[in-house]
């Protein structure tokens, strides 16, 4: 509970962007998440959303939940991040949310998957999978105003806070990284691991399309990489990932593995199909520092720098 309060308490003003299955940006709104002490209960937090309608208009405030020790609902803390869900919505869709915090800012990503059936099959009985149809990416900060390129230009965030709207070269992902990994598993429990240096296999942030053909991905400005299953398959452990470069010297990653549409083995009626609620079986949060460049990685330099390193008469 103490770690959850440390990660979430305060007013998080941000920009919420929604993307379609095709990766197109559908909407963008200014919003805030407020986690404040609940009236009459200093140990609890009241969670509320405030939304600014596009084009102006009256701000809408929506109280959502009251959280307290032992009653965190779908939230699960791992390192400096958290996992919320998986949750089943009234529509039958499933949502999974992951969040990474660094300094006074955070990136929060919510994935939405809806039931689908095979082509030509009647939409009766359990679905054949859950297909991604929407992803919401929120960039939020404890700065009193939603972060933007202009606000960061007028008041630079500082070395220990993220810069959401700076330019990030694709080469920045490819470096030597080392740091700490926090894990939480159903069977393994919690663990903390020192990572001297990431090897190539574990450097999934450098492979934006993922290692599975079923991966849906989105690379966004400001050093944000999002990966999730295109279709959640019944009873298969699917992987949700977000990697973030809050600064050029820092890499943060969060991963969650979720099982959904798994049939229950209990029940007396053999003709009835019972599905277990979706569940998270593993999550991890990793914070890495840049250790240096990879050997033989191409580097962009201007003409003046190139001539300084390789003068024309050097080959004579």
C-alpha positions in Angstrom: 0.0 0.0 0.0 2.8 2.4 0.8 4.4 1.9 -2.6 1.1 2.3 -4.3 0.6 5.7 -2.6 4.1 6.8 -3.4 3.5 6.0 -7.1 0.0 7.4 -7.6 -0.9 10.0 -5.0 -1.4 13.6 -6.3 -3.0 15.2 -9.3 -1.8 13.9 -12.6 -2.5 16.3 -15.4 -2.0 14.8 -18.8 -2.7 14.2 -22.5 -4.7 11.1 -23.3 -4.4 9.8 -26.9 -6.5 7.0 -28.3 -5.3 4.8 -31.2 -7.3 2.4 -33.4 -6.4 -1.2 -34.4 -4.7 0.3 -37.5 -2.5 2.5 -35.3 -4.3 5.8 -36.3 -4.8 8.4 -33.7 -8.6 8.7 -33.1 -8.8 11.3 -30.4 -6.8 13.4 -28.0 -8.1 15.0 -24.8 -6.7 16.9 -21.8 -7.5 15.1 -18.6 -6.4 14.6 -15.0 -6.3 11.7 -12.6 -6.6 12.8 -9.0 -5.6 10.5 -6.1 -6.4 12.4 -2.9 -7.0 11.3 0.7 -10.6 10.2 1.1 -12.8 12.4 3.3 -13.0 11.0 6.8 -10.4 8.3 6.1 -6.8 9.5 5.9 -5.6 5.9 5.1 -7.7 5.7 2.0 -7.3 7.3 -1.4 -10.2 8.6 -3.5 -9.7 8.2 -7.3 -11.4 10.7 -9.7 -11.0 11.7 -13.4 -11.4 15.1 -14.8 -12.0 15.4 -18.6 -11.7 18.6 -20.7 -14.0 18.1 -23.8 -12.3 18.8 -27.2 -12.8 22.4 -28.2 -13.5 23.6 -24.7 -16.6 23.3 -22.6 -17.3 22.5 -19.0 -14.8 20.1 -17.3 -16.4 16.8 -16.2 -15.4 15.3 -12.9 -16.1 11.6 -12.3 -15.4 9.9 -9.0 -14.3 6.3 -9.7 -13.2 4.4 -6.6 -11.9 4.5 -3.0 -8.8 2.5 -2.5 -7.3 1.5 0.9 -4.8 -1.0 2.4 -5.9 -4.5 1.4 -8.5 -3.2 -1.0 -6.5 -2.2 -4.2 -9.0 -3.8 -6.5 -7.3 -4.6 -9.9 -4.1 -2.7 -9.1 -0.8 -4.6 -8.5 2.5 -2.7 -7.9 5.8 -4.0 -9.3 8.9 -1.8 -8.9 8.2 1.8 -10.0 5.2 0.7 -12.1 1.9 -1.0 -11.7 -0.5 -3.3 -13.5 -4.3 -2.8 -13.4 -6.4 -5.7 -14.6 -7.1 -7.7 -16.6 -10.7 -6.5 -16.2 -13.9 -7.5 -18.0 -16.0 -4.5 -19.1 -19.8 -4.5 -19.4 -19.5 -4.8 -23.2 -17.6 -8.1 -22.8 -14.3 -6.5 -23.8 -11.2 -6.9 -21.7 -8.9 -4.1 -20.5 -5.3 -4.3 -19.3 -3.5 -1.2 -18.0 0.2 -0.8 -17.3 2.0 2.3 -15.9 5.6 3.4 -15.7 6.7 6.3 -13.5 9.9 8.4 -13.6 10.4 11.5 -11.5 7.4 13.8 -11.7 6.0 12.0 -14.8 4.5 8.8 -16.0 3.3 6.9 -19.1 0.1 4.9 -18.7 -1.2 2.6 -21.4 -4.6 0.9 -21.5 -5.2 -1.9 -23.9 -8.7 -3.0 -25.0 -9.5 -6.3 -26.7 -13.0 -7.3 -27.8 -14.5 -10.8 -28.5 -14.2 -12.2 -32.0 -15.3 -15.4 -33.8 -13.8 -17.1 -36.8 -15.1 -15.9 -40.2 -18.3 -17.6 -41.1 -19.0 -18.8 -37.6 -22.1 -17.8 -35.7 -21.4 -15.5 -32.8 -22.7 -18.0 -30.2 -20.9 -19.6 -27.4 -17.4 -18.6 -26.2 -15.4 -16.4 -28.6 -12.4 -17.7 -30.5 -10.3 -14.9 -29.3 -10.1 -11.3 -28.1 -8.9 -8.8 -30.8 -7.3 -5.5 -30.1 -9.5 -2.6 -31.1 -8.3 0.4 -29.1 -5.2 1.5 -27.1 -5.1 4.6 -24.9 -1.7 6.2 -24.2 -1.6 8.9 -21.4 1.4 11.1 -20.7 0.9 12.6 -17.3 2.9 14.7 -14.8 2.6 16.4 -11.4 3.2 19.8 -12.9 -0.1 21.5 -12.5 -0.8 21.5 -16.2 -0.8 18.9 -18.9 2.7 18.4 -20.5 3.2 19.7 -24.0 6.1 20.7 -26.3 5.5 24.4 -25.3 5.4 23.9 -21.6 8.5 21.8 -21.6 10.3 24.4 -23.8 9.3 27.2 -21.4 10.1 25.2 -18.3 12.5 22.3 -19.0 11.7 19.4 -16.7 15.2 18.9 -15.4 17.6 16.0 -15.3 15.6 13.7 -13.0 12.2 14.3 -14.7 11.0 13.1 -18.1 10.8 15.2 -21.2 7.8 13.8 -23.1 8.1 15.7 -26.3 11.8 15.7 -27.1 13.1 14.2 -30.3 14.3 10.6 -29.8 16.4 8.9 -32.5 15.7 5.2 -33.2 19.4 4.6 -32.5 18.9 5.6 -28.8 17.2 2.3 -28.1 20.2 0.3 -29.3 22.8 0.7 -26.5 24.3 -1.2 -23.6 21.9 -1.2 -20.7 22.1 -2.4 -17.1 20.2 -1.9 -13.9 17.5 -3.5 -11.8 14.5 -5.9 -12.6 11.5 -6.3 -10.2 9.3 -9.3 -10.9 6.1 -10.7 -9.5 4.6 -14.1 -10.4 1.8 -16.3 -9.3 4.2 -19.2 -8.5 7.5 -17.3 -8.2 6.3 -14.6 -5.8 8.2 -11.3 -5.8 11.9 -10.9 -6.7 14.5 -8.2 -7.3 17.4 -8.9 -9.7 20.6 -7.0 -10.6 21.1 -6.9 -14.3 24.8 -6.3 -15.1 24.0 -5.9 -18.8 21.1 -6.8 -21.0 21.9 -9.4 -23.6 20.5 -9.3 -27.1 17.7 -11.8 -26.5 16.3 -9.8 -23.6 16.5 -6.5 -25.5 13.0 -6.7 -26.9 12.8 -2.9 -26.9 15.1 -2.9 -29.9 12.7 -5.1 -31.9 9.5 -2.9 -32.2 7.6 -5.6 -34.1 8.1 -8.1 -31.4 9.2 -11.7 -31.5 5.8 -13.2 -32.1 3.9 -12.8 -35.4 0.8 -12.1 -33.3 2.3 -8.9 -31.9 0.6 -5.5 -32.4 3.0 -2.6 -31.9 3.1 1.2 -31.8 6.2 3.4 -31.6 5.4 6.9 -30.5 7.3 10.2 -30.3 9.2 10.9 -27.1 10.6 7.4 -26.8 7.6 5.2 -26.2 7.2 1.7 -27.5 3.9 -0.3 -27.1 3.4 -4.0 -27.8 0.5 -6.3 -27.1 -1.1 -9.4 -28.7 -3.1 -8.7 -31.9 -5.5 -11.5 -30.8 -5.6 -12.9 -27.3 -5.9 -16.7 -27.9 -7.9 -18.9 -25.6 -5.8 -20.3 -22.7 -2.5 -18.8 -24.0 -0.3 -16.6 -21.9 -0.1 -13.4 -23.9 2.4 -10.6 -23.3 1.8 -6.9 -22.9 4.8 -4.6 -23.0 5.7 -0.9 -22.8 9.2 0.5 -23.0 10.0 4.2 -22.4 13.0 6.4 -22.7 12.2 9.2 -20.2 15.7 10.6 -20.8 18.5 9.6 -23.2 20.3 7.9 -20.3 17.4 6.0 -18.8 15.3 3.1 -20.1 12.2 1.8 -18.3 10.2 -1.3 -19.3 7.1 -3.0 -17.9 5.7 -6.4 -19.0 2.6 -8.3 -18.0 1.5 -11.8 -19.0 -2.2 -12.5 -19.1 -4.3 -15.6 -19.7 -7.9 -15.2 -20.8 -10.7 -17.4 -22.2 -9.4 -20.4 -20.4 -11.9 -23.2 -19.9 -12.7 -24.3 -16.3 -12.3 -28.0 -15.6 -14.9 -27.8 -12.8 -18.6 -28.2 -13.3 -21.0 -31.1 -13.5 -22.6 -30.2 -16.8 -20.3 -31.6 -19.5 -22.2 -29.8 -22.3 -21.8 -26.3 -20.7 -18.6 -24.4 -21.3 -17.3 -22.4 -18.3 -14.6 -19.8 -18.7 -12.3 -18.7 -15.9 -11.9 -14.9 -15.3 -8.9 -13.5 -17.1 -5.8 -13.4 -14.9 -2.3 -11.9 -14.8 0.2 -14.6 -14.1 3.4 -12.5 -14.2 4.6 -8.9 -14.3 7.9 -7.2 -14.3 9.3 -3.7 -14.1 12.9 -2.8 -15.1 14.9 0.4 -14.7 18.1 0.6 -16.7 20.9 3.1 -17.1 22.8 3.6 -20.3 26.2 1.9 -20.0 27.6 3.0 -23.4 27.2 2.3 -27.1 27.0 -1.1 -28.7 30.0 -2.1 -30.8 29.8 -1.4 -34.5 26.5 0.5 -34.3 26.1 3.1 -37.1 26.2 6.6 -35.9 24.8 9.7 -37.6 27.4 12.6 -37.9 27.5 15.8 -39.9 30.0 16.4 -42.7 32.3 18.4 -40.5 32.5 15.7 -37.8 33.0 13.0 -40.5 36.0 14.9 -42.1 37.5 15.4 -38.6 37.4 11.7 -37.9 38.4 10.6 -41.4 40.5 13.3 -43.1 40.8 12.8 -46.9 44.6 12.6 -46.8 44.6 9.9 -44.1 44.4 7.2 -46.8 47.4 8.4 -48.7 
